[in-house]
């Protein structure tokens, strides 16, 4: 069996519409017998698909006219680049319950809060804002908060 690799191409899509595009591409590739071998959607959805196909014209033919597709980036994508996007990023700093954090994303950027719950499997923390008049729990990704002060407990 040969270890021949097919080229991988990057397709830009509307953010949060990647799976809808994949469904259409699958049906189109099967019905028209377009040589598309695999489609990868990164776990952190940001408007990009990786398509393994026979050639750039084959990929362009598959995505032509598909709703939510912005375009195909010219040139072959390195497999190493695909693997860097697919591998889940490990948080550099361990965040624990009662730690003080600063929100670095979204409309609450710059707000500080105290961590009340950590789900390491999903990469989510629950934060209660410190400058709020009443407790307002927010579920955020670990990448959306920055550790300001470790709790003195434990």
Rosetta blueprint (number, residue, H / E / L):
1 X L
2 X L
3 X L
4 X L
5 X L
6 X L
7 X L
8 X E
9 X E
10 X E
11 X E
12 X E
13 X E
14 X L
15 X L
16 X L
17 X L
18 X H
19 X H
20 X H
21 X H
22 X H
23 X H
24 X H
25 X H
26 X H
27 X H
28 X H
29 X H
30 X H
31 X H
32 X H
33 X L
34 X L
35 X L
36 X E
37 X E
38 X E
39 X E
40 X E
41 X E
42 X L
43 X L
44 X L
45 X L
46 X L
47 X L
48 X E
49 X E
50 X E
51 X E
52 X E
53 X E
54 X L
55 X L
56 X H
57 X H
58 X H
59 X H
60 X H
61 X H
62 X H
63 X H
64 X L
65 X L
66 X L
67 X L
68 X L
69 X E
70 X E
71 X E
72 X E
73 X L
74 X L
75 X L
76 X L
77 X E
78 X L
79 X H
80 X H
81 X H
82 X H
83 X H
84 X H
85 X H
86 X H
87 X L
88 X L
89 X L
90 X L
91 X L
92 X L
93 X L
94 X L
95 X L
96 X L
97 X L
98 X L
99 X L
100 X E
101 X E
102 X E
103 X E
104 X L
105 X L
106 X L
107 X L
108 X L
109 X L
110 X L
111 X L
112 X E
113 X E
114 X E
115 X E
116 X E
117 X E
118 X E
119 X E
120 X L
121 X L
122 X L
123 X L
124 X E
125 X E
126 X E
127 X E
128 X E
129 X E
130 X L
131 X L
132 X L
133 X L
134 X L
135 X L
136 X L
137 X E
138 X E
139 X E
140 X E
141 X E
142 X H
143 X H
144 X H
145 X E
146 X E
147 X E
148 X E
149 X E
150 X L
151 X L
152 X L
153 X L
154 X L
